[in-house]
Amino acid sequence: MIIPVKTDSFCYDIVIGQGILKTLPSLIDFTEKTLVVTDSGVPEKYAKTVMNFCKNPVLVTLPEGEKSKNINEFQRILSVMLENEFTRSDSVIAVGGGVVGDISGFAASCYMRGIDFYNVPTTLLSQVDSSIGGKTAIDFGGIKNSVGAFYQPKKVIIDTDVLKTLNCRQLMAGLAESIKMAVTSDEQLFTLIENSTDIYKDLPKIIEASLLIKKSVVENDPKENGLRRVLNFGHTVGHAIEALEQGRLLHGECVALGMLPFCSDAVKKRLLKVLEKYSLPTKITQKDELIPYIKHDKKITKDGIVTVFSDKIGTFEFRKMSAEEIISLL
């Protein structure tokens, strides 16, 4: 399946299929040199498969986890490209989850003012969310994604077979992002997840529906000036929890918690049951400790933060709130 993403300023394809890593030469125009970036948590065979098709591959393996999305690892990626004399006509391929995609894309956007970047997401979370839309970043000053750029991939290649090596916790954390999009934008998708008797069998439908939501949003608002803020549902509080927990909770688990304060009672009742069904957390216990992180959210302005609230499954509205008002919801 090919899902095109098009705006006035960019155009690229999301290619989805089973076992398509083995067909990369038909999907990617391999350059003279290719930097393959992965992390220690990703099975080595995926990066090796990609490298086998490259003319002159160079590998960078980051330590697993959000802590690697820092300025030192960012500098290491750039240094490797310089040391290996990469030019503007060379490229970067990210093979991994959201951390790998974010830092690799940001490095590609900065090196020589921008070189080609391909994303090969290997987690459910990155397949349905972070691999498309062009958001690239590193964490800085203790604040998640506080330094970054909008930089679109040349292509996104999603091989659903790689999810077979993903552990259950990571898979459910990725599912939280699909739940997020379903709550605000697709009641049918929410019902599918809510009533699923075999979530693994339903994953292809969930991935497709999630990508179609994000495609529509990204095409209408490439740089988050309006509609795209809907994708931040659960993220204002979720990012604060993630920063506070320092890796003890996964990104999707933090988003799951972050959705709950921004729902009507009717939505919250259904959402709680779904989160519990998929072993996602449902209780925020460190309210006071979250305050400084929320006050330093990168989306905050002098007028407050635009938050996303769902009054009915499949719908949303934007509400401008102060940090104090957000804290009171917890």
Residue pairs with C-beta under 8 A, 6 or more apart in sequence:
1 15
1 16
1 17
1 208
2 13
2 14
2 15
2 16
3 13
3 14
3 16
3 208
3 211
3 212
3 215
4 11
4 12
4 13
4 14
5 11
5 12
5 13
5 14
5 132
5 215
5 218
5 219
6 219
7 218
7 219
7 222
9 222
10 134
10 152
10 222
12 152
12 153
12 154
12 155
12 156
13 155
13 156
14 132
14 155
14 156
14 158
14 211
14 215
15 27
15 155
15 156
15 157
15 158
16 158
16 160
16 207
16 208
16 211
17 158
17 159
17 160
18 159
18 160
18 161
19 159
19 161
20 27
20 157
20 158
20 159
21 46
21 49
21 50
21 120
21 157
21 159
21 161
21 162
22 49
24 49
24 50
24 53
24 157
25 53
27 155
27 157
28 53
28 93
28 118
28 154
28 155
28 157
30 53
30 54
30 55
30 91
31 55
31 89
31 90
31 91
31 116
32 55
32 56
32 87
32 89
32 90
33 55
33 56
33 57
33 58
33 84
33 85
33 86
33 87
33 90
33 91
34 51
34 54
34 55
34 56
34 57
34 58
34 90
34 91
34 92
34 93
35 57
35 58
35 59
35 60
35 77
35 80
35 81
35 84
35 86
35 90
35 91
35 92
35 93
35 104
36 47
36 50
36 51
36 54
36 57
36 58
36 59
36 60
36 93
36 95
37 59
37 60
37 61
37 62
37 77
37 92
37 93
37 94
37 95
37 96
37 100
37 103
37 104
37 107
38 46
38 47
38 59
38 60
38 61
38 62
38 94
38 95
38 96
38 100
39 61
39 62
39 63
39 64
39 65
39 68
39 96
39 97
39 99
39 100
40 61
40 62
40 63
40 64
41 64
41 65
41 96
41 97
42 64
42 95
42 96
42 97
42 100
42 122
43 122
43 162
43 165
46 95
46 120
46 122
46 162
47 59
47 61
47 95
50 57
50 93
50 95
50 120
51 57
51 59
58 80
58 81
58 84
60 76
60 77
60 80
62 68
62 73
62 99
62 100
62 103
63 73
65 99
65 247
66 99
66 139
66 144
66 242
66 247
66 251
67 246
67 247
68 99
68 103
69 99
69 102
69 103
69 137
69 138
69 139
70 138
70 139
70 140
71 138
71 140
71 147
73 103
73 138
74 103
74 106
74 107
74 138
77 103
77 104
77 107
78 107
78 110
78 111
81 90
81 92
81 107
81 111
86 111
86 112
86 115
87 112
87 115
88 112
88 113
88 114
88 115
89 115
90 115
90 116
91 108
91 115
91 116
91 117
91 118
91 154
92 104
92 105
92 107
92 108
92 111
92 115
92 116
92 117
92 118
93 104
93 117
93 118
93 119
93 120
94 100
94 101
94 104
94 105
94 117
94 118
94 119
94 120
94 121
95 120
95 122
96 120
96 121
96 122
96 123
96 126
97 121
97 122
97 123
97 125
97 126
97 130
97 170
98 121
98 123
98 125
98 126
98 129
98 130
98 131
98 251
101 119
101 121
101 126
101 130
101 131
101 136
102 130
102 135
102 136
102 137
102 138
102 145
102 148
103 136
103 137
103 138
104 117
104 119
104 136
105 117
105 119
105 134
105 136
105 151
105 153
106 136
106 137
106 138
106 147
106 148
106 149
106 151
108 114
108 115
108 116
108 117
108 136
108 151
109 117
109 136
109 149
109 151
110 149
114 151
116 154
117 151
117 153
117 154
118 153
118 154
118 155
118 156
118 157
119 126
119 131
119 132
119 153
119 155
119 156
119 157
120 156
120 157
120 159
121 127
121 130
121 131
121 156
121 158
122 162
122 166
123 163
123 166
123 170
123 174
124 163
124 166
124 170
124 171
124 173
124 174
124 175
124 177
124 178
124 203
124 207
125 170
125 173
125 174
125 176
125 177
125 251
125 252
126 174
127 158
127 160
127 163
127 174
127 207
128 174
128 177
128 178
128 181
128 206
128 207
128 210
128 211
128 214
129 174
129 177
129 181
129 210
129 214
129 231
131 153
131 156
131 158
132 153
132 156
132 211
132 214
132 215
132 218
133 214
133 217
133 218
133 228
133 231
134 150
134 151
134 152
134 153
134 218
134 222
135 145
135 148
135 150
136 148
136 149
136 150
136 151
137 145
137 146
137 147
137 148
137 149
138 145
138 147
138 148
139 145
139 146
139 147
140 146
140 147
142 243
143 243
143 293
143 296
143 297
143 298
144 239
144 242
144 243
145 239
145 298
146 298
150 222
150 223
158 207
160 203
160 204
160 207
163 171
163 203
166 174
168 279
169 250
169 279
170 250
172 252
172 278
172 279
172 280
173 250
173 251
173 252
173 253
173 280
174 252
175 193
175 199
175 206
175 252
175 278
175 280
176 234
176 252
176 253
176 255
176 256
176 275
176 278
176 280
177 210
177 252
177 255
178 189
178 193
178 206
178 207
178 209
178 210
179 190
179 193
179 256
179 259
179 271
179 274
179 275
180 231
180 233
180 234
180 255
180 259
181 189
181 210
181 213
181 214
181 231
182 189
182 190
182 193
182 209
182 210
182 313
182 314
183 190
183 233
183 259
183 263
183 267
183 271
183 310
183 313
183 314
183 316
184 230
184 233
184 308
184 310
184 314
184 315
184 316
185 213
185 217
185 230
185 314
185 316
186 209
186 213
186 314
187 313
187 314
188 209
188 314
189 206
189 209
189 210
189 213
190 270
190 274
190 313
190 314
192 202
192 205
192 206
192 209
193 199
193 202
193 206
193 274
194 270
194 273
194 274
194 277
196 202
199 206
199 278
214 231
217 227
217 228
217 230
217 231
218 228
220 227
220 228
221 227
221 228
221 229
222 228
229 299
229 306
229 308
229 318
230 308
230 316
230 318
232 299
232 306
232 307
232 308
233 259
233 262
233 308
233 310
233 316
234 255
234 256
234 257
234 258
234 259
234 262
234 308
235 255
235 258
236 258
236 294
236 297
236 299
236 305
236 307
236 326
237 257
237 258
237 261
237 262
237 284
237 290
237 294
237 326
237 330
238 251
238 254
238 255
238 256
238 257
238 258
238 259
239 254
239 258
239 293
239 297
240 258
240 290
240 293
240 294
240 297
241 249
241 254
241 257
241 258
241 284
241 286
241 290
242 249
242 251
242 254
243 293
244 286
244 289
244 290
244 293
245 254
249 257
249 281
252 280
253 280
253 281
256 275
256 280
256 281
256 282
257 281
257 282
257 283
257 284
259 271
260 268
260 271
260 272
260 282
260 284
261 284
261 326
261 329
261 330
262 307
262 308
262 309
262 310
262 329
263 271
263 309
263 310
263 311
264 309
264 310
264 311
264 312
266 311
266 312
267 310
267 311
267 312
267 313
270 313
272 282
275 281
275 282
276 282
284 290
284 330
287 327
287 330
290 327
290 330
291 323
291 327
294 305
294 323
294 326
294 327
295 323
297 305
297 323
299 305
299 306
300 323
303 320
304 320
304 321
304 322
304 323
304 325
305 320
305 321
305 322
305 323
305 326
306 318
306 319
306 320
307 318
307 319
307 320
307 321
307 326
308 316
308 317
308 318
308 319
309 316
309 317
309 318
309 319
310 316
310 317
311 317
